[in-house]
Amino acid sequence: MNETQIRERVREALGEPKYPSSLASSAAARMKRPAAEQHPRAIGLIAALLALAVIAALLGPRLSGLNTPGPAGSPRAESPQSTTSQLVPGDYYAAGLETASALITPFQVTAQTGTHSITLIGAYADPAETVLFFVVNPAAEGPAAVFITDGQGMLNAGGGGGSGLPGRFFQTIQAGPRPGPDGLAHLTLDGSGFQSIPATAGSGFTASPWSFSIALKVQPSIALKEVPSQFALGSREVHIEAAEVTPAVIHLQALLDGAPLAGATSQVALVDRAGAPVMANFYSETLGAPPGQVNSSGPKSTRVNATWLRSTEAATYELRFVSAGATNRFSITVPAPDPTASLPEKGKGLGPKPADFPVAQESLKLTGFLNTTLTSGRPNSCGAGGGSQGTLFAFGLYFQVDGTWFSLSFYSDPAIRQYTGPGTYTAQATLYGPTQRLYTGTVQLTVTSDRRPDNGSVRGTLDRIGTLTDQPHLSVSGNWTCMPDPLLGPA
C-alpha cells in the first residue's frame, strides 16, 4: 500500500458513520481508569503469596517465551503451535480477553517497516470484535493504525488499542470479520508507521507500509433471547441488530428510531444485581437510519454499539434502554464462560473468597437498598490495630442476599478519637457490591468487648454513591460478633 492508498483508507475509516471525538479507545480508558477499591482486610500472608504468584505469572511466561522477530524481509508464517508461549497475561488482560485467552490464535508473521520489525503474535475474533497482538522491535509507541479487510470489504468500525507490556501492543476493531466458504475469515492487515521512543529530532512518525494476510476462526456467540428483536421505547421504536454473548464480551447493537444522539448520556446501560452500573468496555452512538429509510433526508435514528466484559462467573443483569423520558428493562442471564476458553495462570485463585472465611453469628438489620436481617456472616476484618494515623477498631463481614455477595465494613476514625478500648466510636461504614462501592456513611460503632470473641453493636445510615437503584440510603442496626486471629485484623 502506498501513501495515497493509506490516506484513502483513513478517509474511508473516518467517514460515516462518524464516531464522536470524545470516544477514546476502550483500552486507553481502562488503563487510565483508577484502580478499583478493594474490600478492606488485612491478610498479610495471603497478600504476599498472591503478589509472588502474580510476579511469577507475568515474568515467567514472558522470560521463557518473549518473541524475537526474525530477519527483515517478506512476511512469513510459521507453525502456530510454536508461538503459544509468546502470549502472556499482560497481553490479553489489557485487551479484555481474560475469559477467552485460550481462543487467541497464535501467529508468527514478521515484516520490516522502516527501522522497526513488527511481528503478529496472535489474533482473536468473534461477532463483536477483532483483536490483534503485536511485538515491535526496537521499542516504539505501537502501530499508528491497522486497517482490516475480509472477503467482503473493510471492517469499518470504532476501536482502539494499547499496550499490556513494553514493546507489546494490541489493536481492537469493534466488529467481527465475515467468514468465507471454508468457515474461516481471510483477513488482510494493512498498517504503516511508528513513533520512536524516545522521540529524537527529526525522527517522529515514519510512513512505512506493511501488510499481513491471515486466516482466522471467528468464535461463535450465544443470543440473548430475553431481548426482543423490536419494541417500543416511549414514542420511538428500537430495532435490535445484535444481542449476544461472545466468549469475551456481552454485545449489544441497536437502532433507536427517532432518537437523537445523547452526547454524554448513554441511552443503553447494563446494571448488575446489586444495582451498580457495569462499566462498558466499548460504547458508541452514531447517526443511522431505520429500516426502509436509508435514503431519507436528515438523521432519524441513533445506532448504539456497546460491549461489556464478560464475568468469569454466571451472572444476571438488567439491560436498560432510556430515551425521551421512557425506560425499558430486560433481565438477562449470562452463563459462566467455558473454563477451557481461558489459559491456566500461575497463582490464579490464591486470593481468598468470601466462603473461605469462617461463619460467625450476627444480628444486623439492613433497611433501604437491602431489606434483610443478617443472622450470620463471614467476618473479613476484626479487632484493634495501629497505623500512621493512630489506633482504630475495625469490623467487616461478607454476606449473601439472593445469591449475591456483599461486604460491609466499619472502621473507627482515629482522627476523631483514638481507639483506647471498649466504648462507642464514630466510624466510617461502607457497603461493597460484587464490583464496586455502593453506599458509604458515618455510623456509631460500639465495642462491648475486644477480647475473643469481639462483639458490640452498630447504628447509622449510609448514602448511595455507586448504584442506579432508586434507594438513596441503607440503614444498619443491631449486634455484631467476630473472632480475631493472626490473619484477621483491621486493614
Secondary structure, 3 states (H helix, E strand, C coil): CCHHHHHHHHHHHCCCCCCCCCCCCHHHHHHHCCCCCCCCCECHHHHHHHHHHHHHHHHHHHHHHCCCCCCCCCCCCCCHHHHHHHCCHHHHHHCCCHHHHHHCEEEEEEEEECCEEEEEEEEEECCCCEEEEEEEECCECCCCCEEEEECCEECCCCEEEEEEECCEEEEEECCCCCCCCCCEEEEEEEEEEEEECCCCCCCCEEEEEEEEEEEEECCCCEECCCCCCEEEECCEEEEEEEEEECCCEEEEEEEEECCCCCCCCCCEEEEECCCCECCCCEEEEEEECCCCCCCCCCCCEEEEEEEEECCCCCEEEEEEEEECCEEEEEEEEECCCCHHHCCCCCCCCCCCCHHHCCCEEEEEEEEECCCEEEEEEEEEEEEEEEECCEEEEEEEEEEEECCEEEEEEEEECCCCCCCCCCEEEEEEEEEECCCCEEEEEEEEEEEEECCCCEEEEEEEEEEECCCCCCCCEEEEEEEEEECCECCEECC
